[in-house]
């Protein structure tokens, strides 16, 4: 009897295991069926074999590959993605996807998306662009986006005087990639070259920032990581001929960050933040952060962590003042953190420049502050930036030229500068061969190495030496 019971249990157990195995096999088959691969076989904008058709046909989890090389030129608008999708190109030197300078290249509305092995080029977001005007010239993403082994080149976010990002007049944001609320951004082994964010001309407001250009290559509002990537020749430029409290402002030549950004092993060269010209207002034509600008408005969590990266020949250039108005101030030839927190470790910053703008007729030149790094206090939140084991050499803070009848602007902190109410500790840093130079008549150059107005400290491993200032305090001021 006992043996009979055991046999019965064994039979039932075997049946159960068999049923489970069949269920798992069915699940595996269903998963395999869902995870299909679609091959793009031509360079057409639409129709069978096109990339647009492959995106339409794909379901969540699918992969798109290419049997074609060359340039896919979009003629019927951006490619829209709304689900999990991997797009795996043959390499950025073999395949370009062009917005034809008429539309964005991609709009990613939801999902987890990877774009790999492609060049994203000639995308455009302007005042006519749907969803967010003048934001994200190459890619506008509200999703979790990964870029891997790509090139993002010659894209633009161009504003006019109409409302742009956040409904503000003349905001042009993120020439290359806009990573907006609701997602995240991960970038690896990708090159960003020649992208432009341009504020609109002729904007006006009595209360708001207008004509603003932010993030030549990337505008980030989320959590983002960037590794082993290069940023070259990207520009954030303010608009011309605007009026208001902060008109014609250029911020973040390569990256404008208002989220939580981590950068490692990357190189930034020849990027520019440029203030617009002929603007009227107390902070007209300012330029902040030739390479990376980090800061956001009250209520945003903003942080910047940069490690093992290089910054060379980046510039923040203030705009020329309107009649009776001074030249635009320039802060942070390479990096400006204007609120939140920042860490800069194991980095090299060389040959960067903060150049104040030329004054309008009868007005003074603009301030140039922090040729390498500036720590500013836009909203009085007590910005704090730590610089450790980094080299800051051969950078310049240059005051702008005075307009007819005006004085030259001041140059403060050839290497580093910090505002009142901010904190700037240095640990194991080298600050040498930097210059602070006034802009002509009466312009003062002070603090060739560091000009600090906030809390400043450095440890015994830090060297601040062999800097020069045209007026006083070659190494450390005041």
C-alpha positions in Angstrom: 0.0 0.0 0.0 2.8 2.4 0.9 4.6 1.7 -2.3 1.4 2.3 -4.3 1.0 5.8 -2.6 4.6 6.7 -3.4 4.2 5.7 -7.0 1.0 7.8 -7.3 2.9 10.8 -5.9 5.7 10.3 -8.3 3.4 10.2 -11.2 1.6 13.3 -10.1 4.9 15.1 -9.4 6.2 14.2 -12.9 3.0 15.5 -14.5 3.4 18.8 -12.6 7.0 19.2 -13.6 6.1 18.4 -17.2 3.3 21.0 -17.1 5.8 23.6 -15.7 8.3 22.8 -18.4 5.7 23.2 -21.1 4.6 26.5 -19.6 8.2 27.8 -19.5 8.8 26.7 -23.0 5.7 28.5 -24.2 6.8 31.6 -22.3 10.3 31.4 -23.9 8.7 31.1 -27.3 6.4 34.0 -26.7 9.4 36.1 -25.5 11.4 35.1 -28.6 8.6 36.0 -30.8 8.2 39.4 -29.3 12.0 40.2 -29.5 12.3 40.4 -33.2 15.0 42.1 -35.3 14.1 44.4 -38.2 16.6 45.2 -40.9 16.7 48.5 -42.7 17.5 47.8 -46.3 17.3 51.3 -48.0 17.8 54.9 -47.3 14.3 56.1 -48.1 12.5 58.4 -45.7 9.5 56.0 -45.5 8.0 52.9 -47.0 9.0 49.2 -47.0 12.6 48.7 -45.9 13.0 52.2 -44.4 14.0 53.1 -40.9 10.7 54.9 -40.4 8.8 51.7 -41.4 11.0 49.6 -39.1 10.2 51.8 -36.1 6.5 51.6 -36.9 6.6 47.8 -37.2 8.7 47.2 -34.1 7.1 46.2 -30.8 8.6 46.7 -27.3 11.9 45.0 -27.0 12.7 44.7 -30.7 16.0 45.6 -32.3 16.6 47.5 -35.6 19.7 46.8 -37.6 21.0 48.0 -41.0 22.1 46.4 -44.2 22.5 49.8 -45.8 25.1 52.5 -45.3 25.3 56.2 -46.3 22.9 58.9 -45.3 19.2 58.6 -44.5 17.7 62.0 -45.1 14.4 62.7 -43.4 11.8 64.6 -45.5 8.6 64.0 -43.5 9.6 65.0 -40.0 11.3 63.5 -37.0 11.3 59.7 -36.3 9.1 59.2 -33.2 9.7 56.3 -30.8 7.1 55.3 -28.1 8.4 51.9 -26.9 11.5 50.0 -25.7 13.7 49.8 -28.8 17.4 49.2 -29.7 18.7 50.8 -32.9 22.1 49.3 -33.7 23.9 51.0 -36.6 27.0 49.8 -38.5 29.1 52.6 -37.1 28.8 56.4 -37.1 31.3 56.7 -40.0 29.1 54.4 -42.1 25.6 55.6 -41.4 24.2 59.1 -40.9 20.6 60.0 -40.2 19.9 63.6 -41.2 17.1 65.9 -40.2 18.0 67.9 -43.4 18.1 71.0 -41.2 14.3 70.9 -41.4 13.2 68.8 -38.4 14.6 66.9 -35.4 16.0 63.5 -36.1 14.4 61.6 -33.2 11.6 62.4 -30.7 11.6 59.7 -28.0 8.3 60.0 -26.1 8.5 56.9 -23.8 10.3 53.6 -23.3 13.9 52.6 -22.9 15.8 53.3 -26.1 19.4 52.7 -27.3 20.9 54.5 -30.3 24.2 53.0 -31.2 26.6 53.1 -34.1 25.0 56.1 -36.0 25.6 59.7 -36.7 22.7 62.1 -35.8 23.2 65.2 -37.9 21.5 68.3 -39.2 18.6 68.1 -36.9 16.6 71.3 -36.2 14.3 72.5 -33.5 12.9 75.9 -34.0 9.8 77.9 -33.1 7.7 75.8 -35.4 8.7 72.5 -33.9 6.0 70.5 -32.2 5.9 69.5 -28.5 8.7 71.8 -27.2 9.6 74.7 -29.5 13.3 75.4 -30.1 14.4 72.5 -27.8 16.5 69.4 -28.8 17.7 69.9 -32.3 19.0 66.4 -32.8 17.0 64.4 -30.3 14.2 65.4 -27.9 13.8 62.7 -25.2 11.3 62.2 -22.4 12.4 58.6 -21.9 15.4 56.5 -20.8 17.9 57.1 -23.6 21.3 55.5 -24.1 23.8 56.8 -26.7 26.7 54.5 -27.5 29.4 54.9 -30.1 27.6 57.7 -31.9 28.4 61.0 -33.5 26.0 63.9 -32.8 27.0 66.7 -35.2 25.7 70.0 -36.7 22.3 70.0 -35.0 20.7 73.2 -33.8 18.0 74.6 -31.5 17.1 78.0 -32.8 14.7 80.4 -31.1 13.0 83.5 -32.3 11.2 86.1 -30.2 8.2 83.7 -29.6 7.9 81.5 -26.5 10.4 78.6 -26.3 11.3 76.2 -23.5 9.2 76.8 -20.3 7.1 79.3 -22.4 9.8 81.9 -22.2 10.5 84.2 -25.1 13.5 83.3 -27.2 14.8 80.3 -25.3 16.9 77.9 -27.5 17.9 74.8 -25.6 20.0 71.8 -26.4 21.3 71.9 -30.0 22.2 68.2 -30.0 20.3 66.2 -27.3 17.5 67.4 -24.9 17.0 65.0 -22.1 13.8 66.3 -20.5 11.7 65.5 -17.4 10.6 61.9 -17.1 13.6 60.0 -18.3 17.3 59.6 -17.9 20.4 59.9 -20.2 23.4 57.6 -20.5 26.2 58.5 -23.0 29.3 56.4 -23.8 32.0 56.7 -26.4 30.1 59.4 -28.3 31.4 62.6 -30.1 29.5 65.9 -30.1 30.7 68.4 -32.6 29.4 71.6 -34.1 26.0 71.7 -32.3 24.3 75.1 -31.6 21.7 76.4 -29.1 20.8 79.9 -30.1 18.6 82.4 -28.2 16.1 84.4 -30.2 16.7 88.0 -31.3 14.6 91.0 -30.3 13.0 89.4 -27.3 11.5 91.5 -24.5 10.2 91.0 -20.9 10.1 93.2 -17.8 10.3 90.2 -15.5 11.9 87.2 -17.2 15.0 85.8 -18.8 14.8 86.2 -22.6 16.8 85.4 -25.7 18.7 82.6 -23.8 20.8 79.9 -25.5 21.5 76.9 -23.2 23.5 73.7 -23.9 25.1 73.7 -27.3 25.4 69.9 -27.4 23.2 68.7 -24.4 20.5 70.2 -22.3 19.9 67.9 -19.3 17.0 68.1 -16.9 17.3 64.5 -15.5 19.8 62.1 -14.1 22.6 61.6 -16.6 25.9 59.9 -17.0 28.5 60.7 -19.7 31.6 58.5 -20.1 34.6 58.4 -22.5 33.1 61.0 -24.9 34.3 64.1 -26.7 32.7 67.6 -27.1 34.3 69.8 -29.7 33.1 73.1 -31.2 29.7 73.3 -29.6 28.1 76.7 -28.9 25.4 78.2 -26.7 24.7 81.7 -27.8 22.3 84.4 -26.5 20.1 86.4 -28.8 20.8 89.9 -29.9 18.8 93.1 -29.3 16.8 91.9 -26.4 15.6 93.7 -23.3 14.8 92.6 -19.8 16.4 91.6 -16.5 18.6 88.9 -18.1 18.5 89.3 -21.9 20.7 87.5 -24.4 22.3 85.0 -22.0 24.5 82.1 -23.2 25.0 79.2 -20.8 26.9 75.9 -21.2 28.7 75.8 -24.5 28.8 72.0 -24.5 26.4 71.1 -21.7 23.7 73.0 -19.8 22.8 70.9 -16.8 19.7 71.4 -14.6 19.6 67.8 -13.3 22.1 65.4 -11.7 25.0 65.0 -14.1 28.1 62.7 -13.8 30.9 63.0 -16.3 34.0 60.8 -16.4 36.9 60.2 -18.8 35.7 62.8 -21.3 37.3 65.7 -23.3 35.9 69.2 -23.9 37.7 71.5 -26.4 36.9 74.7 -28.3 33.3 75.0 -27.0 31.9 78.4 -26.4 29.1 80.2 -24.4 28.6 83.6 -26.0 26.4 86.4 -24.8 24.3 88.2 -27.3 25.0 91.7 -28.5 23.1 95.0 -28.2 21.0 93.8 -25.3 19.5 96.2 -22.8 19.2 95.3 -19.1 21.2 94.9 -15.9 22.7 91.5 -16.8 22.6 91.9 -20.6 24.6 89.6 -22.8 26.1 87.5 -20.1 28.0 84.3 -20.8 28.6 81.4 -18.4 30.5 78.2 -18.8 32.3 77.6 -22.1 32.0 73.8 -21.6 29.8 72.8 -18.7 27.2 75.0 -17.0 25.3 73.5 -14.0 22.5 75.2 -12.3 18.7 75.5 -12.2 15.8 77.4 -10.8 14.4 77.0 -7.3 12.9 73.6 -6.7 15.2 71.6 -9.0 17.8 69.2 -7.6 21.0 70.1 -9.4 24.4 68.4 -9.0 27.6 68.0 -11.1 30.3 65.4 -10.7 33.2 65.6 -13.2 36.2 63.2 -12.9 39.2 62.3 -15.0 38.3 64.7 -17.8 40.1 67.4 -19.7 39.0 71.0 -20.7 41.1 73.0 -23.1 40.5 76.1 -25.2 36.9 76.6 -24.1 35.5 80.2 -23.8 32.8 82.2 -22.1 32.5 85.5 -24.0 30.3 88.3 -22.9 28.3 90.1 -25.5 28.7 93.7 -26.6 26.5 96.1 -24.6 23.7 98.1 -26.0 23.8 101.9 -25.9 24.6 103.0 -22.4 24.9 99.4 -21.1 28.1 97.6 -20.2 29.5 94.6 -21.9 28.2 91.2 -20.8 29.9 89.5 -17.9 31.7 86.1 -18.6 32.0 83.5 -15.9 33.8 80.2 -16.1 35.8 79.6 -19.3 35.4 75.9 -18.8 33.0 75.3 -15.9 30.5 77.4 -14.0 28.3 76.0 -11.2 25.7 78.6 -10.4 23.7 76.7 -7.9 23.6 73.2 -6.4 26.7 71.3 -5.6 29.7 70.2 -7.7 32.7 68.0 -7.5 35.7 68.2 -9.9 38.3 65.5 -9.4 41.3 64.3 -11.4 40.7 66.9 -14.2 42.9 69.1 -16.3 41.8 72.6 -17.2 44.1 74.4 -19.6 43.9 77.4 -22.0 40.3 78.3 -21.2 39.1 81.8 -21.1 36.4 84.1 -19.5 36.3 87.3 -21.6 34.0 90.2 -20.6 32.1 91.8 -23.4 32.9 95.2 -24.9 30.8 98.1 -23.4 28.2 100.0 -25.4 28.8 103.7 -26.1 29.5 105.4 -22.8 29.6 102.2 -20.8 32.2 100.0 -19.3 33.5 96.6 -20.4 32.2 93.5 -18.9 33.7 91.4 -16.1 35.7 88.3 -16.9 35.8 85.9 -13.9 37.1 82.4 -13.5 39.1 81.6 -16.6 39.0 77.9 -15.6 36.2 77.5 -13.1 33.6 79.9 -11.6 31.3 79.2 -8.7 28.4 81.7 -8.7 25.4 82.2 -6.6 22.5 82.9 -8.9 19.7 82.3 -6.4 21.5 82.8 -3.1 21.4 79.0 -2.3 25.0 78.7 -1.2 26.6 76.9 -4.1 29.4 74.5 -3.1 32.1 73.1 -5.4 35.0 70.9 -4.4 38.1 70.7 -6.6 40.5 67.9 -5.9 43.6 66.4 -7.5 43.1 68.6 -10.6 45.4 70.9 -12.6 44.2 74.4 -13.5 46.9 76.1 -15.7 47.3 78.7 -18.5 43.7 80.0 -18.2 42.7 83.6 -18.5 40.1 86.0 -17.0 40.0 89.1 -19.2 38.0 92.2 -18.7 36.2 93.6 -21.7 37.0 96.8 -23.5 35.1 99.9 -22.5 32.8 101.5 -25.0 33.5 105.1 -26.2 33.9 107.1 -23.0 33.7 104.0 -20.8 36.3 102.1 -18.8 37.6 98.6 -19.3 36.1 95.8 -17.4 37.8 93.8 -14.6 39.5 90.4 -14.9 39.1 88.4 -11.7 40.5 85.0 -11.0 42.5 83.7 -14.0 42.2 80.2 -12.7 39.2 80.1 -10.3 36.6 82.5 -9.0 33.8 82.2 -6.4 30.9 84.5 -5.5 29.9 85.7 -2.0 27.8 83.0 -0.3 29.5 80.1 -2.1 32.1 77.6 -1.0 35.2 76.5 -2.9 37.7 74.1 -1.2 40.7 72.9 -3.1 42.5 69.6 -2.3 45.6 68.4 -4.0 45.1 71.0 -6.8 47.7 72.8 -8.9 46.8 76.3 -9.9 49.6 77.9 -12.0 50.4 80.1 -15.0 46.9 81.6 -15.1 46.3 85.3 -15.9 43.8 88.0 -14.7 44.0 91.0 -17.0 41.9 94.2 -17.0 40.3 95.4 -20.1 42.2 98.6 -21.1 41.6 101.9 -19.4 40.9 101.5 -15.6 40.1 97.9 -16.0 41.7 95.9 -13.1 43.2 92.4 -13.3 43.2 90.9 -9.8 43.9 87.4 -8.5 45.8 85.6 -11.3 45.3 82.3 -9.7 42.2 82.6 -7.5 39.8 85.5 -6.8 37.5 84.5 -3.9 34.6 86.5 -2.5 33.0 83.5 -0.7 34.4 80.8 1.5 37.7 79.5 0.1 40.2 77.0 1.5 43.1 74.8 0.3 45.1 72.0 1.8 48.9 71.5 2.1 49.0 69.5 -1.1 47.6 72.4 -3.2 50.0 74.6 -5.1 48.9 78.1 -6.1 51.9 79.7 -7.7 53.4 81.4 -10.8 50.2 83.1 -11.7 50.0 86.7 -12.9 47.5 89.6 -12.5 47.8 92.9 -14.3 46.9 95.0 -11.3 47.5 93.1 -8.0 47.6 89.8 -6.2 49.2 87.5 -8.7 48.2 84.3 -7.0 45.4 84.8 -4.5 42.9 87.7 -4.0 41.6 89.6 -2.3 
